[in-house]
Amino acid sequence: MWLKHLLTVCGEELKKTVSDTGVLVFFLVVPLLYPLLYAYLYGQEVVHEVPVVAVDDCRSALSREFLRKSDATPDLKIISYCSDMEEARDLMHRHKAYGLIQIPSEFQKTIEDGHQATVNLYCDMSGLLYYKALLSGCTMVSLDMNKDIQIQRLAGLSDRELEVQTMPIENEYVTMFNPANGFQGFLIPAVLILVLQQTMVLGVSMIAGTEYEKRRKGKLVLGGEYTNPIVVLGGKAMAYLLIYALVSAYVLCIVPELFHMPQLWHGTTLFAFMVPFLLSCVFFSMTLSFFVKDRESCFLLFVFVSVPLIFMSGISWPTSNMPAVWRYLAQIFPSTHAVNGFCRINTSGALIGDVLPEFRKLWILSGVYFMTALLNYIKHYRSNRAPELIEKLKAERRMLRAKVRERLTR
């Protein structure tokens, strides 16, 4: 009997999802479109050809060579050679350029005297990628020119001796698990996990808001025919799991494949890791939904926390450098542990043993939020059943009185 009721509740919850346009948007439309949007926006991975201006106060062969090589890098594009700093600053203020390279007048003389010269860089910090491109481009140029200057001063040596003198330790820069060294490969996996959690929270909360409005009108949310709140909780959770099992497969497997993102996960590892994550998200959403009093309040409660959750996950800023209060607060969200675990499984090819701490914490959160959701359902079931029981007692009392009167009349 309980299995029949469980499947009935699951079916009714699926019908609610299909018949409610707002819930469909969060459960299907947003997970289908948002990952595509984010992956497309970060598709270029890194910024190239950042517009910069140059101020050459030295006007020497070395300064011109530095600017020529800077313009030849894929990171920078010199759009104007300004006569002074005022003209260059004006172009930056009008957002014609996002960086400024200024070479001091004593640049070549300092190098010829055997001292270390400087080049001044100024960047528009409205975008950190501009600063990264400007700094990396000019750094590579300075290293290349340093090598050429050393070779000129070591006249008379063989090619092998020059190679040893200019590069005593050979090095090669390899970006492991992120070949493009860009933002898409490292940030999008975290965003995909957060999209799954936040859309589930918003969709479940919208359903709960609708049910709360019905409850205020005197309708029973759980249904009088279901005497076990566990059956109702399990049926609803089953419906959400069925929906998000398909949504997760699309978001975590198909979207990265469409944009040629690194995917080194193993099927069994990914499946085993996603089970506690989806369970914790389901019961987490159902727990939070009891704080929702109408369909619209879920936006005010949950939407604004999406960006803080990205930071608290530790993907964009080291967790060790965060204040303790934020580190502890982050532990209550399934996305915190799922982001760290999934990024290693997806990008680095980690196995369950490699993400065991996150795996265990997700199972713990699943158990904790299952209990909190169950307690809330028991509480609301009793409060909803109270009017019905009172009416039943009144009816029994009326029947008893009628029987007493009937006997007395006899």
Residue, then its C-alpha position, 0 to 999 in steps of 0.5 A: m500500500w505504501l509503495k502505491h501511495l509513494l508512486t501516486v505522490c510522485g506522479e502528482e508532483l510530476k503533474k504539478t511540475v508540468s502544469d506550472t509554467g514557472v516551475l517548468v522554467f526553473f526545472l527545464v528552461v533555465p538548466l537547458l539555456y543558462p549553461l549554454l549562455y555561460a559556456y558561450l560567454y567564456g568560450q574565448e577562454v582568454v583575452h587577446e589583442v587588448p587595446v593599449v597606448a604607448v608613450d615612448d619618452c626614450r625614442s631609442a632603438l631599444s624602446r622602439e624594439f620593446l614596443r614593436k615586440s609588445d605589439a606583436t604579442p597575441d595579448l596586446k595591440i598598440i592602437s596609438y603612440c602618444s606624445d605625452m601621458e596626458e594624451a594617453r590618459d585621455l584615451m584611457h578615460r574615454h575607454k579607447a584603450y585599456g592599458l598604457i605602456q610608458i618607457p622612461s627617457e633614460f631606458q636605453k642609457t640605463i641598460e647600456d650602463g649595465h643597470q636594470a631599466t624599468v618600463n611603467l605599465y598602467c591598466d584599466m582595472s575594470g576588468l582583471l583580464y586586461y591586467k593579466a594580458l598586459l602584464s603577461g605580454c610585457t613580461m614575455v617581451s622583457l624576458d626575450m629582450n633580456k636574453d638578446i642583451q645577454i647574448q650581445r654582451l657575451a661575444g666570442l662564445s659558441d652557440r652552446e655556451l650562449e645557450v647555457q649562459t642565457m638559460p642555465i636551467e631549461n624550463e617549459y611552461v605547461t598548464m595541466f588540466n587547462p591547456a588554454n589557461g583560460f576561464q572557461g575550463f576552470l570556472i564553468p564546471a563550478v557554475l554548472i553545479l551551482v545552476l543545478q542546485q539553485t534551479m532546484v531550490l527555486g523550483v521546489s520553493m515555487i511549488a511550496g509557495t503555491e501549496y502554502e497559498k492553498r493551505r491558507k484557503g483551507k486545502l490540505v497539502l499532503g492529502g487526507e488519504y496519506t497518513n504517513p508523511i514519509v511517503v509524501l516526502g519520499g514521493k516528492a523527492m523521487a519526482y525531483l530526482l527523476i527530473y534532475a537525473l536527466v537535467s544533470a546528464y545534460v548539464l554536466c556531460i553534454v554541455p561541456e562536450l558541445f564547447h570542447m571543455p576538458q572532460l576526464w571523468h569516469g562514468t562510475t565515479l561521476f554517477a557515484f558522486m552525483v547521487p549524494f549531491l542530488l539527494s542533498c540538493v533535493f532535501f535541502s530545497m525541501t527544507l528551505s521551501f518551508f520558509v517560503k510563504d508565496r510563489e514570489s518570495c523564493f526569488l528574494l530569499f535565494v537568487f542573491v546568494s548565487v554569487p557568494l556561493i561561488f566565492m565560498s566554494g573556494i574555486s575563485w579564491p582560496t578557502s584558507n584565506m577566507p575568514a573562519v565564519w565564511r568557511y563554516l557557513a559554506q559547509i551547509f551548502p551542498s554546492t560547496h562540496a560538490v564544486n570542489g569534488f566535481c571540478r577534480i573529477n571532471t577536469s583532473g580525472a579524480l576517482i572517488g577515493d580522491v574526493l572522499p572528504e567531499f563525498r562523505k560530507l554530501w552524504i552527511l548533508s543528505g541525512v541532515y536535510f532529510m531529517t529536517a525536511l521530514l520534521n517539517y512535513i510531520k509538523h505541517y501534516r499535523s497542523n493540516r490534519a487538525p481541522e479535519l480531526i476537529e470536524k470529525l469529532k464534532a460529527e461523531r458528537r452530533m451522531l452520539r447526541a442524535k442516538v441519545r435523543e432517539r433512545l430517550t424518545r423511545 
